[in-house]
Each structure stands twice: as structure tokens, then as C-alpha cells.
Amino acid sequence: MEVNDALIDKLATLARLEFEPEEKERLKQDLQKMIAFVEQLQQLDTTGEEPVLQMSNNTDVLREDELKNTLDRDAALKNAPLADDQFFKVPKVISR
């Protein structure tokens, strides 16, 4: 596949990007390297290999919930800049 200015311009238009001439040249070289790498991968013999979406068979590996020591309410509120007996107080950020 040939990477030329027309292809870079088309991709830039589709992505709604603008490139300077020196950026286009660098992009052409980078894109050509990527295409060459993919072409090299296509030469690999993958017969007998099943397609995979992930490199691991593990899905949704979760840990068990554990009870741990936490701060009690008084200790948590002690260093708050503004608090009442039970809650942190913060400035209002939503107006009605």
C-alpha cells in the first residue's frame, strides 16, 4: 500500500485535523512503517490458532470484600475545613 499526500489529506479530512507540510511528511513515514509491520505480521502462519479478543482467559476477576480498620466519623471530620456534627460541608456548586 502506498502512503502519499492524497491519503494523508483524506485521513486528515476524515479526522478533521490539519497538518503542516513537515508534519505530513513525518506522518507518511510513520504510517508506512505501521503498514509494513502489519504486512510482516500477515506473513505469519496462524493455521490452527483460534482468534482471541484478549490475551488472558481470566474475566471479571474480583477480590473478596474484606473488613478493614477505617477512620471513625470524628477522626475523619477533625481536619475538615468546614463540617457539622455528621458531614463535610462544601461550597454550593449547583444553582437552581
SVG drawing of the C-alpha trace seen along z (x, -y; Angstrom):
<svg xmlns="http://www.w3.org/2000/svg" viewBox="-34 -29 43 55">
<polyline fill="none" stroke="black" stroke-width="0.4" points="0.0,0.0 1.4,-3.4 1.1,-6.2 1.0,-9.5 -0.1,-13.1 -3.6,-12.3 -4.1,-9.5 -2.8,-11.8 -5.1,-14.6 -8.1,-12.2 -7.3,-10.8 -6.9,-14.4 -10.2,-15.4 -12.0,-12.4 -10.4,-13.1 -11.0,-16.8 -7.3,-17.6 -4.9,-20.0 -1.2,-19.3 1.7,-21.4 3.8,-20.1 6.6,-18.8 4.0,-17.1 2.5,-15.4 5.9,-14.1 6.5,-12.6 3.0,-11.1 3.6,-9.5 6.8,-7.9 5.1,-6.7 2.1,-5.3 4.3,-3.5 6.2,-1.9 2.9,-0.8 1.7,0.7 5.0,2.5 4.7,4.0 1.2,5.2 2.3,6.7 5.0,8.5 2.5,9.9 0.3,11.2 3.2,13.5 2.9,15.4 1.4,18.9 -1.6,18.9 -3.2,22.1 -4.6,24.0 -4.7,20.9 -8.1,19.7 -8.8,16.0 -8.8,14.2 -10.1,10.9 -8.0,11.0 -4.6,12.3 -6.0,13.9 -8.8,16.3 -9.5,14.5 -12.7,12.5 -14.1,10.4 -11.5,11.4 -12.8,9.9 -11.4,10.0 -13.3,10.9 -14.5,8.0 -12.5,7.6 -13.4,5.6 -10.5,3.2 -10.0,0.6 -11.3,-2.7 -11.5,-6.2 -14.3,-6.9 -16.5,-9.9 -14.9,-12.2 -11.4,-11.5 -12.5,-12.0 -14.2,-15.3 -11.4,-16.6 -9.3,-18.0 -12.1,-19.2 -12.1,-22.9 -15.8,-23.0 -18.0,-20.4 -21.0,-19.9 -21.6,-17.0 -22.1,-14.4 -21.0,-15.7 -18.3,-17.5 -19.6,-20.9 -18.6,-22.1 -19.4,-25.2 -22.6,-25.1 -21.7,-24.4 -25.1,-23.9 -27.5,-26.8 -31.2,-26.5"/>
</svg>
